[in-house]
Structures are given as structure tokens and as C-alpha cells.
Amino acid sequence: MSPLRRLVVLRHAKSARPEGVPDHERPLAPRGLRDAPAAGRWLAEADCLPDLVLCSTTRRTRQTWELAATELGSAPPVRYEPRLYAADDQTILDVVREVPADVGTLLLIGHNPGLQDLILLLADEALGGTMQRAQTKFPTSAVAVLTWRGTWSALAPGAALLTDLAVPRGQR
């Protein structure tokens, strides 16, 4: 039987829009600074500890990861992947298909609309009302969990089950 794989998709936390700062270098907003650790706590509590992290190279995604990682106990290896910035679902899927075979759980940190489109592309079925929620909105700090049996390289549209969708928020 093929091994169970888990793709955990995390949209970066809320970013600021400072005047004169290029999009790639936008930092997290105060709400994002609160929500990113909450996303890390959710990952730990849901036992979604990754074996590898693929993270966009933008400042806001790197900050999201750094703050989330503080809640995990021990941080897994992270690869900052430039192809994830402003990527569409097919480009993201191509990156995911390159993940080494020994990775059971992958955490992917990036941007919309590509992440939401990827979730909808991969999920053939969903538990509870997660599919409708994923179709409606995938806000900042949202986390989606997709599972399937197979290899990363053979991951195909409609192959996964959307098992969870959460939007962790920090305390104000």
C-alpha cells in the first residue's frame, strides 16, 4: 500500500502595505504578527508537524514561518522557493511534485489566489463543510490539510481529501 501523504497549506499572515515598499518586501501587519504564532499553535495542536517546509521568498511568508515555527518545539528543514511567489496552482503543484520521497508531511507557505486554487484542484472530496469553506474564502493565516496515498511526484488533480480547514487568530 502506498504511504499516506499530508500536504499542509498555510497562507501567509496579514501583511502591511507601507508606501514605497515593493510587494515582495511587504512585512506583516500587527494582526499578522499576532496570527502567525496562532497558526503555529494550531499546527502543533492538530499534530501537523511537517517533515519539510517550502516557503515563498517574500518577507511576509518568511515572517509567517519564523513566528509559526516558534510554536512547534523543533523546527523542520525549510526551503525558500522563489517559484512560489505569485504562482498559479499548476506552478505550485510542479514544485510540490519535486518533494523528496521520504517526506510524509509537507508544509507549504505562500499566497492567494494560487494556494486556494491548488486546494480546489487537488481535493476531490472533503470532510464536513471544508470544501464549501475552501471555495468561499482562504483568508490570511488559513491552514488547509490535504491527505492522499501515493508519491509526491504522482500527485494529481482530484487525488486528495481535504480533511481540515482552519483560520487561527491570535489574541488582541
Secondary structure, DSSP 4 states (H G I P E B T S, - for coil): -PPEEEEEEEEPPPB---TT--GGG--B-HHHHHHHHHHHHHHHHTT---SEEEE-SSHHHHHHHHHHHTTSSSPPPEEE-GGGTT--HHHHHHHHTTS-TT-SEEEEEE-TTHHHHHHHHHEEEESTTHHHHHHH---TT-EEEEEEES-STT--TT-EEEEEEE------
